[in-house]
Amino acid sequence: MTLQADELNSFEFLSPEVADRTIPQLARRILAAIEARSSETAPIYLKHGQQPSSVAA
């Protein structure tokens, strides 16, 4: 991995225990992405880090 000096100071590979390291909305997005990738359902649509409810218009 090549880091861009003006964008990143470092990187780290982490387990899905992201809730302690970021805001809840971003943690939900990261965990949903991990789940979608592992279950091969990617891509998925999220709104504020959650799948929107199906609402009949």
Predicted model as a PDB file, atoms N, CA, C, CB and O in Angstrom, pLDDT in the B-factor column:
MODEL        1                                                                  
ATOM      1  N   MET A   1       0.855  -1.161   0.000  1.00 67.00           N  
ATOM      2  CA  MET A   1       0.000   0.000   0.000  1.00 67.00           C  
ATOM      3  C   MET A   1       0.907   1.232   0.000  1.00 67.00           C  
ATOM      4  CB  MET A   1      -0.976  -0.006   1.227  1.00 67.00           C  
ATOM      5  O   MET A   1       1.841   1.330   0.795  1.00 67.00           O  
ATOM      6  N   THR A   2       0.621   2.149  -0.886  1.00 75.00           N  
ATOM      7  CA  THR A   2       1.391   3.382  -0.954  1.00 75.00           C  
ATOM      8  C   THR A   2       0.554   4.514  -0.381  1.00 75.00           C  
ATOM      9  CB  THR A   2       1.825   3.694  -2.410  1.00 75.00           C  
ATOM     10  O   THR A   2      -0.548   4.781  -0.859  1.00 75.00           O  
ATOM     11  N   LEU A   3       1.068   5.169   0.624  1.00 70.00           N  
ATOM     12  CA  LEU A   3       0.343   6.267   1.265  1.00 70.00           C  
ATOM     13  C   LEU A   3       0.656   7.583   0.576  1.00 70.00           C  
ATOM     14  CB  LEU A   3       0.694   6.354   2.760  1.00 70.00           C  
ATOM     15  O   LEU A   3       1.802   7.848   0.214  1.00 70.00           O  
ATOM     16  N   GLN A   4      -0.355   8.393   0.398  1.00 75.00           N  
ATOM     17  CA  GLN A   4      -0.178   9.739  -0.121  1.00 75.00           C  
ATOM     18  C   GLN A   4       0.117  10.646   1.074  1.00 75.00           C  
ATOM     19  CB  GLN A   4      -1.449  10.227  -0.925  1.00 75.00           C  
ATOM     20  O   GLN A   4      -0.695  10.732   1.995  1.00 75.00           O  
ATOM     21  N   ALA A   5       1.242  11.307   1.071  1.00 76.00           N  
ATOM     22  CA  ALA A   5       1.681  12.105   2.218  1.00 76.00           C  
ATOM     23  C   ALA A   5       0.671  13.169   2.615  1.00 76.00           C  
ATOM     24  CB  ALA A   5       3.002  12.760   1.912  1.00 76.00           C  
ATOM     25  O   ALA A   5       0.548  13.484   3.798  1.00 76.00           O  
ATOM     26  N   ASP A   6      -0.049  13.727   1.659  1.00 82.00           N  
ATOM     27  CA  ASP A   6      -1.006  14.783   1.982  1.00 82.00           C  
ATOM     28  C   ASP A   6      -2.387  14.245   2.355  1.00 82.00           C  
ATOM     29  CB  ASP A   6      -1.134  15.725   0.814  1.00 82.00           C  
ATOM     30  O   ASP A   6      -3.286  15.028   2.661  1.00 82.00           O  
ATOM     31  N   GLU A   7      -2.572  12.911   2.335  1.00 81.00           N  
ATOM     32  CA  GLU A   7      -3.875  12.332   2.653  1.00 81.00           C  
ATOM     33  C   GLU A   7      -3.861  11.436   3.888  1.00 81.00           C  
ATOM     34  CB  GLU A   7      -4.372  11.547   1.481  1.00 81.00           C  
ATOM     35  O   GLU A   7      -4.792  11.474   4.692  1.00 81.00           O  
ATOM     36  N   LEU A   8      -2.819  10.636   4.041  1.00 76.00           N  
ATOM     37  CA  LEU A   8      -2.785   9.656   5.121  1.00 76.00           C  
ATOM     38  C   LEU A   8      -1.462   9.703   5.857  1.00 76.00           C  
ATOM     39  CB  LEU A   8      -3.030   8.256   4.579  1.00 76.00           C  
ATOM     40  O   LEU A   8      -0.402   9.878   5.256  1.00 76.00           O  
ATOM     41  N   ASN A   9      -1.540   9.545   7.162  1.00 77.00           N  
ATOM     42  CA  ASN A   9      -0.326   9.438   7.972  1.00 77.00           C  
ATOM     43  C   ASN A   9       0.072   7.990   8.162  1.00 77.00           C  
ATOM     44  CB  ASN A   9      -0.524  10.107   9.329  1.00 77.00           C  
ATOM     45  O   ASN A   9       1.258   7.667   8.229  1.00 77.00           O  
ATOM     46  N   SER A  10      -0.929   7.110   8.249  1.00 76.00           N  
ATOM     47  CA  SER A  10      -0.668   5.696   8.470  1.00 76.00           C  
ATOM     48  C   SER A  10      -1.911   4.903   8.085  1.00 76.00           C  
ATOM     49  CB  SER A  10      -0.267   5.424   9.949  1.00 76.00           C  
ATOM     50  O   SER A  10      -2.961   5.480   7.799  1.00 76.00           O  
ATOM     51  N   PHE A  11      -1.788   3.586   8.079  1.00 76.00           N  
ATOM     52  CA  PHE A  11      -2.930   2.708   7.886  1.00 76.00           C  
ATOM     53  C   PHE A  11      -2.759   1.506   8.786  1.00 76.00           C  
ATOM     54  CB  PHE A  11      -3.076   2.279   6.401  1.00 76.00           C  
ATOM     55  O   PHE A  11      -1.666   1.215   9.272  1.00 76.00           O  
ATOM     56  N   GLU A  12      -3.873   0.811   8.999  1.00 78.00           N  
ATOM     57  CA  GLU A  12      -3.857  -0.331   9.898  1.00 78.00           C  
ATOM     58  C   GLU A  12      -4.965  -1.279   9.484  1.00 78.00           C  
ATOM     59  CB  GLU A  12      -4.022   0.111  11.380  1.00 78.00           C  
ATOM     60  O   GLU A  12      -6.072  -0.831   9.184  1.00 78.00           O  
ATOM     61  N   PHE A  13      -4.699  -2.576   9.458  1.00 79.00           N  
ATOM     62  CA  PHE A  13      -5.723  -3.567   9.206  1.00 79.00           C  
ATOM     63  C   PHE A  13      -6.341  -3.928  10.551  1.00 79.00           C  
ATOM     64  CB  PHE A  13      -5.141  -4.829   8.476  1.00 79.00           C  
ATOM     65  O   PHE A  13      -5.636  -4.338  11.474  1.00 79.00           O  
ATOM     66  N   LEU A  14      -7.671  -3.775  10.661  1.00 71.00           N  
ATOM     67  CA  LEU A  14      -8.358  -3.986  11.924  1.00 71.00           C  
ATOM     68  C   LEU A  14      -9.419  -5.063  11.795  1.00 71.00           C  
ATOM     69  CB  LEU A  14      -8.984  -2.691  12.410  1.00 71.00           C  
ATOM     70  O   LEU A  14      -9.894  -5.356  10.698  1.00 71.00           O  
ATOM     71  N   SER A  15      -9.778  -5.639  12.907  1.00 71.00           N  
ATOM     72  CA  SER A  15     -10.912  -6.545  12.947  1.00 71.00           C  
ATOM     73  C   SER A  15     -12.183  -5.703  12.893  1.00 71.00           C  
ATOM     74  CB  SER A  15     -10.877  -7.450  14.226  1.00 71.00           C  
ATOM     75  O   SER A  15     -12.111  -4.479  12.997  1.00 71.00           O  
ATOM     76  N   PRO A  16     -13.336  -6.329  12.732  1.00 66.00           N  
ATOM     77  CA  PRO A  16     -14.580  -5.558  12.650  1.00 66.00           C  
ATOM     78  C   PRO A  16     -14.988  -4.843  13.945  1.00 66.00           C  
ATOM     79  CB  PRO A  16     -15.683  -6.465  12.237  1.00 66.00           C  
ATOM     80  O   PRO A  16     -16.140  -4.428  14.069  1.00 66.00           O  
ATOM     81  N   GLU A  17     -14.101  -4.692  14.883  1.00 79.00           N  
ATOM     82  CA  GLU A  17     -14.401  -3.976  16.123  1.00 79.00           C  
ATOM     83  C   GLU A  17     -14.191  -2.478  15.911  1.00 79.00           C  
ATOM     84  CB  GLU A  17     -13.513  -4.494  17.290  1.00 79.00           C  
ATOM     85  O   GLU A  17     -13.423  -1.842  16.634  1.00 79.00           O  
ATOM     86  N   VAL A  18     -14.872  -1.927  14.927  1.00 82.00           N  
ATOM     87  CA  VAL A  18     -14.673  -0.528  14.549  1.00 82.00           C  
ATOM     88  C   VAL A  18     -15.462   0.445  15.407  1.00 82.00           C  
ATOM     89  CB  VAL A  18     -15.049  -0.333  13.113  1.00 82.00           C  
ATOM     90  O   VAL A  18     -15.168   1.641  15.407  1.00 82.00           O  
ATOM     91  N   ALA A  19     -16.444  -0.032  16.130  1.00 82.00           N  
ATOM     92  CA  ALA A  19     -17.310   0.849  16.903  1.00 82.00           C  
ATOM     93  C   ALA A  19     -16.540   1.693  17.917  1.00 82.00           C  
ATOM     94  CB  ALA A  19     -18.358   0.034  17.616  1.00 82.00           C  
ATOM     95  O   ALA A  19     -16.953   2.806  18.243  1.00 82.00           O  
ATOM     96  N   ASP A  20     -15.435   1.169  18.409  1.00 85.00           N  
ATOM     97  CA  ASP A  20     -14.635   1.907  19.384  1.00 85.00           C  
ATOM     98  C   ASP A  20     -13.708   2.928  18.729  1.00 85.00           C  
ATOM     99  CB  ASP A  20     -13.820   0.941  20.214  1.00 85.00           C  
ATOM    100  O   ASP A  20     -13.113   3.758  19.416  1.00 85.00           O  
ATOM    101  N   ARG A  21     -13.585   2.870  17.414  1.00 83.00           N  
ATOM    102  CA  ARG A  21     -12.605   3.707  16.716  1.00 83.00           C  
ATOM    103  C   ARG A  21     -13.212   4.787  15.840  1.00 83.00           C  
ATOM    104  CB  ARG A  21     -11.733   2.851  15.880  1.00 83.00           C  
ATOM    105  O   ARG A  21     -12.482   5.633  15.324  1.00 83.00           O  
ATOM    106  N   THR A  22     -14.521   4.785  15.657  1.00 86.00           N  
ATOM    107  CA  THR A  22     -15.138   5.767  14.768  1.00 86.00           C  
ATOM    108  C   THR A  22     -16.553   6.098  15.230  1.00 86.00           C  
ATOM    109  CB  THR A  22     -15.160   5.247  13.322  1.00 86.00           C  
ATOM    110  O   THR A  22     -17.049   5.521  16.198  1.00 86.00           O  
ATOM    111  N   ILE A  23     -17.187   7.016  14.543  1.00 88.00           N  
ATOM    112  CA  ILE A  23     -18.553   7.407  14.907  1.00 88.00           C  
ATOM    113  C   ILE A  23     -19.527   6.285  14.537  1.00 88.00           C  
ATOM    114  CB  ILE A  23     -18.956   8.738  14.199  1.00 88.00           C  
ATOM    115  O   ILE A  23     -19.247   5.504  13.628  1.00 88.00           O  
ATOM    116  N   PRO A  24     -20.661   6.197  15.229  1.00 86.00           N  
ATOM    117  CA  PRO A  24     -21.609   5.102  14.990  1.00 86.00           C  
ATOM    118  C   PRO A  24     -22.062   4.976  13.529  1.00 86.00           C  
ATOM    119  CB  PRO A  24     -22.816   5.292  15.863  1.00 86.00           C  
ATOM    120  O   PRO A  24     -22.150   3.864  13.007  1.00 86.00           O  
ATOM    121  N   GLN A  25     -22.344   6.083  12.878  1.00 83.00           N  
ATOM    122  CA  GLN A  25     -22.812   6.043  11.493  1.00 83.00           C  
ATOM    123  C   GLN A  25     -21.766   5.404  10.578  1.00 83.00           C  
ATOM    124  CB  GLN A  25     -23.148   7.459  11.003  1.00 83.00           C  
ATOM    125  O   GLN A  25     -22.108   4.578   9.732  1.00 83.00           O  
ATOM    126  N   LEU A  26     -20.511   5.777  10.741  1.00 85.00           N  
ATOM    127  CA  LEU A  26     -19.443   5.209   9.920  1.00 85.00           C  
ATOM    128  C   LEU A  26     -19.195   3.750  10.288  1.00 85.00           C  
ATOM    129  CB  LEU A  26     -18.151   6.022  10.080  1.00 85.00           C  
ATOM    130  O   LEU A  26     -18.930   2.931   9.408  1.00 85.00           O  
ATOM    131  N   ALA A  27     -19.277   3.420  11.555  1.00 85.00           N  
ATOM    132  CA  ALA A  27     -19.106   2.031  11.987  1.00 85.00           C  
ATOM    133  C   ALA A  27     -20.167   1.141  11.344  1.00 85.00           C  
ATOM    134  CB  ALA A  27     -19.181   1.926  13.528  1.00 85.00           C  
ATOM    135  O   ALA A  27     -19.857   0.037  10.895  1.00 85.00           O  
ATOM    136  N   ARG A  28     -21.419   1.609  11.293  1.00 83.00           N  
ATOM    137  CA  ARG A  28     -22.486   0.835  10.651  1.00 83.00           C  
ATOM    138  C   ARG A  28     -22.179   0.615   9.177  1.00 83.00           C  
ATOM    139  CB  ARG A  28     -23.840   1.546  10.808  1.00 83.00           C  
ATOM    140  O   ARG A  28     -22.400  -0.478   8.655  1.00 83.00           O  
ATOM    141  N   ARG A  29     -21.675   1.636   8.504  1.00 82.00           N  
ATOM    142  CA  ARG A  29     -21.350   1.516   7.079  1.00 82.00           C  
ATOM    143  C   ARG A  29     -20.228   0.502   6.860  1.00 82.00           C  
ATOM    144  CB  ARG A  29     -20.945   2.886   6.501  1.00 82.00           C  
ATOM    145  O   ARG A  29     -20.301  -0.322   5.948  1.00 82.00           O  
ATOM    146  N   ILE A  30     -19.205   0.564   7.688  1.00 82.00           N  
ATOM    147  CA  ILE A  30     -18.072  -0.357   7.554  1.00 82.00           C  
ATOM    148  C   ILE A  30     -18.523  -1.794   7.804  1.00 82.00           C  
ATOM    149  CB  ILE A  30     -16.939   0.027   8.533  1.00 82.00           C  
ATOM    150  O   ILE A  30     -18.181  -2.697   7.041  1.00 82.00           O  
ATOM    151  N   LEU A  31     -19.285  -2.003   8.867  1.00 82.00           N  
ATOM    152  CA  LEU A  31     -19.746  -3.356   9.192  1.00 82.00           C  
ATOM    153  C   LEU A  31     -20.690  -3.890   8.117  1.00 82.00           C  
ATOM    154  CB  LEU A  31     -20.446  -3.368  10.559  1.00 82.00           C  
ATOM    155  O   LEU A  31     -20.634  -5.075   7.790  1.00 82.00           O  
ATOM    156  N   ALA A  32     -21.559  -3.037   7.559  1.00 81.00           N  
ATOM    157  CA  ALA A  32     -22.451  -3.460   6.477  1.00 81.00           C  
ATOM    158  C   ALA A  32     -21.651  -3.840   5.237  1.00 81.00           C  
ATOM    159  CB  ALA A  32     -23.457  -2.344   6.137  1.00 81.00           C  
ATOM    160  O   ALA A  32     -21.996  -4.798   4.545  1.00 81.00           O  
ATOM    161  N   ALA A  33     -20.587  -3.098   4.952  1.00 81.00           N  
ATOM    162  CA  ALA A  33     -19.737  -3.412   3.797  1.00 81.00           C  
ATOM    163  C   ALA A  33     -19.025  -4.740   3.990  1.00 81.00           C  
ATOM    164  CB  ALA A  33     -18.711  -2.297   3.564  1.00 81.00           C  
ATOM    165  O   ALA A  33     -18.930  -5.535   3.054  1.00 81.00           O  
ATOM    166  N   ILE A  34     -18.527  -4.987   5.188  1.00 81.00           N  
ATOM    167  CA  ILE A  34     -17.860  -6.261   5.479  1.00 81.00           C  
ATOM    168  C   ILE A  34     -18.841  -7.417   5.314  1.00 81.00           C  
ATOM    169  CB  ILE A  34     -17.268  -6.257   6.911  1.00 81.00           C  
ATOM    170  O   ILE A  34     -18.507  -8.444   4.723  1.00 81.00           O  
ATOM    171  N   GLU A  35     -20.047  -7.247   5.838  1.00 80.00           N  
ATOM    172  CA  GLU A  35     -21.065  -8.294   5.741  1.00 80.00           C  
ATOM    173  C   GLU A  35     -21.474  -8.535   4.282  1.00 80.00           C  
ATOM    174  CB  GLU A  35     -22.299  -7.915   6.582  1.00 80.00           C  
ATOM    175  O   GLU A  35     -21.590  -9.681   3.848  1.00 80.00           O  
ATOM    176  N   ALA A  36     -21.688  -7.455   3.534  1.00 79.00           N  
ATOM    177  CA  ALA A  36     -22.091  -7.594   2.132  1.00 79.00           C  
ATOM    178  C   ALA A  36     -21.010  -8.298   1.325  1.00 79.00           C  
ATOM    179  CB  ALA A  36     -22.395  -6.220   1.519  1.00 79.00           C  
ATOM    180  O   ALA A  36     -21.305  -9.144   0.480  1.00 79.00           O  
ATOM    181  N   ARG A  37     -19.773  -7.950   1.587  1.00 79.00           N  
ATOM    182  CA  ARG A  37     -18.680  -8.574   0.839  1.00 79.00           C  
ATOM    183  C   ARG A  37     -18.543 -10.053   1.176  1.00 79.00           C  
ATOM    184  CB  ARG A  37     -17.366  -7.854   1.124  1.00 79.00           C  
ATOM    185  O   ARG A  37     -18.326 -10.876   0.287  1.00 79.00           O  
ATOM    186  N   SER A  38     -18.668 -10.390   2.445  1.00 82.00           N  
ATOM    187  CA  SER A  38     -18.506 -11.789   2.841  1.00 82.00           C  
ATOM    188  C   SER A  38     -19.692 -12.647   2.401  1.00 82.00           C  
ATOM    189  CB  SER A  38     -18.331 -11.887   4.351  1.00 82.00           C  
ATOM    190  O   SER A  38     -19.529 -13.848   2.184  1.00 82.00           O  
ATOM    191  N   SER A  39     -20.875 -12.059   2.267  1.00 82.00           N  
ATOM    192  CA  SER A  39     -22.042 -12.826   1.836  1.00 82.00           C  
ATOM    193  C   SER A  39     -22.286 -12.686   0.338  1.00 82.00           C  
ATOM    194  CB  SER A  39     -23.277 -12.381   2.606  1.00 82.00           C  
ATOM    195  O   SER A  39     -23.268 -13.207  -0.191  1.00 82.00           O  
ATOM    196  N   GLU A  40     -21.393 -11.984  -0.336  1.00 75.00           N  
ATOM    197  CA  GLU A  40     -21.461 -11.781  -1.780  1.00 75.00           C  
ATOM    198  C   GLU A  40     -22.764 -11.124  -2.231  1.00 75.00           C  
ATOM    199  CB  GLU A  40     -21.295 -13.100  -2.485  1.00 75.00           C  
ATOM    200  O   GLU A  40     -23.265 -11.420  -3.315  1.00 75.00           O  
ATOM    201  N   THR A  41     -23.313 -10.237  -1.408  1.00 72.00           N  
ATOM    202  CA  THR A  41     -24.513  -9.487  -1.789  1.00 72.00           C  
ATOM    203  C   THR A  41     -24.171  -8.070  -2.224  1.00 72.00           C  
ATOM    204  CB  THR A  41     -25.503  -9.448  -0.630  1.00 72.00           C  
ATOM    205  O   THR A  41     -25.069  -7.284  -2.530  1.00 72.00           O  
ATOM    206  N   ALA A  42     -22.895  -7.735  -2.256  1.00 68.00           N  
ATOM    207  CA  ALA A  42     -22.479  -6.386  -2.632  1.00 68.00           C  
ATOM    208  C   ALA A  42     -22.856  -6.133  -4.088  1.00 68.00           C  
ATOM    209  CB  ALA A  42     -20.949  -6.191  -2.416  1.00 68.00           C  
ATOM    210  O   ALA A  42     -22.863  -7.090  -4.862  1.00 68.00           O  
ATOM    211  N   PRO A  43     -23.161  -4.943  -4.500  1.00 76.00           N  
ATOM    212  CA  PRO A  43     -23.258  -3.743  -3.680  1.00 76.00           C  
ATOM    213  C   PRO A  43     -24.614  -3.650  -2.974  1.00 76.00           C  
ATOM    214  CB  PRO A  43     -23.029  -2.504  -4.538  1.00 76.00           C  
ATOM    215  O   PRO A  43     -25.599  -4.252  -3.400  1.00 76.00           O  
ATOM    216  N   ILE A  44     -24.635  -2.895  -1.909  1.00 75.00           N  
ATOM    217  CA  ILE A  44     -25.881  -2.644  -1.182  1.00 75.00           C  
ATOM    218  C   ILE A  44     -26.058  -1.136  -1.038  1.00 75.00           C  
ATOM    219  CB  ILE A  44     -25.875  -3.347   0.223  1.00 75.00           C  
ATOM    220  O   ILE A  44     -25.090  -0.380  -1.125  1.00 75.00           O  
ATOM    221  N   TYR A  45     -27.291  -0.707  -0.820  1.00 76.00           N  
ATOM    222  CA  TYR A  45     -27.604   0.709  -0.641  1.00 76.00           C  
ATOM    223  C   TYR A  45     -27.826   0.961   0.842  1.00 76.00           C  
ATOM    224  CB  TYR A  45     -28.860   1.131  -1.477  1.00 76.00           C  
ATOM    225  O   TYR A  45     -28.582   0.240   1.494  1.00 76.00           O  
ATOM    226  N   LEU A  46     -27.172   1.978   1.372  1.00 76.00           N  
ATOM    227  CA  LEU A  46     -27.340   2.366   2.771  1.00 76.00           C  
ATOM    228  C   LEU A  46     -27.695   3.844   2.848  1.00 76.00           C  
ATOM    229  CB  LEU A  46     -26.056   2.068   3.589  1.00 76.00           C  
ATOM    230  O   LEU A  46     -27.266   4.640   2.012  1.00 76.00           O  
ATOM    231  N   LYS A  47     -28.464   4.195   3.836  1.00 75.00           N  
ATOM    232  CA  LYS A  47     -28.753   5.593   4.129  1.00 75.00           C  
ATOM    233  C   LYS A  47     -28.377   5.816   5.580  1.00 75.00           C  
ATOM    234  CB  LYS A  47     -30.263   5.958   3.855  1.00 75.00           C  
ATOM    235  O   LYS A  47     -28.948   5.192   6.475  1.00 75.00           O  
ATOM    236  N   HIS A  48     -27.432   6.691   5.817  1.00 67.00           N  
ATOM    237  CA  HIS A  48     -26.904   6.950   7.163  1.00 67.00           C  
ATOM    238  C   HIS A  48     -26.377   5.680   7.804  1.00 67.00           C  
ATOM    239  CB  HIS A  48     -27.983   7.569   8.051  1.00 67.00           C  
ATOM    240  O   HIS A  48     -26.475   5.491   9.017  1.00 67.00           O  
ATOM    241  N   GLY A  49     -25.812   4.806   6.965  1.00 67.00           N  
ATOM    242  CA  GLY A  49     -25.199   3.589   7.470  1.00 67.00           C  
ATOM    243  C   GLY A  49     -26.157   2.457   7.731  1.00 67.00           C  
ATOM    244  O   GLY A  49     -25.770   1.448   8.321  1.00 67.00           O  
ATOM    245  N   GLN A  50     -27.413   2.598   7.303  1.00 72.00           N  
ATOM    246  CA  GLN A  50     -28.390   1.533   7.509  1.00 72.00           C  
ATOM    247  C   GLN A  50     -29.180   1.334   6.226  1.00 72.00           C  
ATOM    248  CB  GLN A  50     -29.339   1.861   8.696  1.00 72.00           C  
ATOM    249  O   GLN A  50     -29.325   2.263   5.432  1.00 72.00           O  
ATOM    250  N   GLN A  51     -29.693   0.115   6.020  1.00 73.00           N  
ATOM    251  CA  GLN A  51     -30.525  -0.116   4.864  1.00 73.00           C  
ATOM    252  C   GLN A  51     -31.861   0.580   5.091  1.00 73.00           C  
ATOM    253  CB  GLN A  51     -30.713  -1.634   4.601  1.00 73.00           C  
ATOM    254  O   GLN A  51     -32.495   0.379   6.127  1.00 73.00           O  
ATOM    255  N   PRO A  52     -32.298   1.397   4.131  1.00 71.00           N  
ATOM    256  CA  PRO A  52     -33.560   2.115   4.309  1.00 71.00           C  
ATOM    257  C   PRO A  52     -34.738   1.148   4.298  1.00 71.00           C  
ATOM    258  CB  PRO A  52     -33.736   3.175   3.211  1.00 71.00           C  
ATOM    259  O   PRO A  52     -34.702   0.119   3.624  1.00 71.00           O  
ATOM    260  N   SER A  53     -35.770   1.486   5.043  1.00 70.00           N  
ATOM    261  CA  SER A  53     -36.974   0.663   5.096  1.00 70.00           C  
ATOM    262  C   SER A  53     -37.709   0.761   3.770  1.00 70.00           C  
ATOM    263  CB  SER A  53     -37.894   1.095   6.263  1.00 70.00           C  
ATOM    264  O   SER A  53     -37.693   1.805   3.119  1.00 70.00           O  
ATOM    265  N   SER A  54     -38.340  -0.307   3.381  1.00 44.00           N  
ATOM    266  CA  SER A  54     -39.168  -0.286   2.179  1.00 44.00           C  
ATOM    267  C   SER A  54     -40.501   0.342   2.546  1.00 44.00           C  
ATOM    268  CB  SER A  54     -39.363  -1.725   1.586  1.00 44.00           C  
ATOM    269  O   SER A  54     -41.290  -0.230   3.298  1.00 44.00           O  
ATOM    270  N   VAL A  55     -40.735   1.510   2.010  1.00 38.00           N  
ATOM    271  CA  VAL A  55     -41.975   2.235   2.311  1.00 38.00           C  
ATOM    272  C   VAL A  55     -42.725   2.436   1.006  1.00 38.00           C  
ATOM    273  CB  VAL A  55     -41.687   3.612   3.015  1.00 38.00           C  
ATOM    274  O   VAL A  55     -42.194   3.008   0.055  1.00 38.00           O  
ATOM    275  N   ALA A  56     -43.952   1.967   0.969  1.00 42.00           N  
ATOM    276  CA  ALA A  56     -44.776   2.154  -0.232  1.00 42.00           C  
ATOM    277  C   ALA A  56     -45.159   3.617  -0.359  1.00 42.00           C  
ATOM    278  CB  ALA A  56     -46.046   1.263  -0.184  1.00 42.00           C  
ATOM    279  O   ALA A  56     -45.620   4.234   0.602  1.00 42.00           O  
ATOM    280  N   ALA A  57     -44.970   4.157  -1.526  1.00 43.00           N  
ATOM    281  CA  ALA A  57     -45.297   5.575  -1.740  1.00 43.00           C  
ATOM    282  C   ALA A  57     -46.684   5.750  -2.270  1.00 43.00           C  
ATOM    283  CB  ALA A  57     -44.317   6.214  -2.687  1.00 43.00           C  
ATOM    284  O   ALA A  57     -47.117   6.877  -2.505  1.00 43.00           O  
TER     285      ALA A  57                                                      
ENDMDL                                                                          
END                                                                             
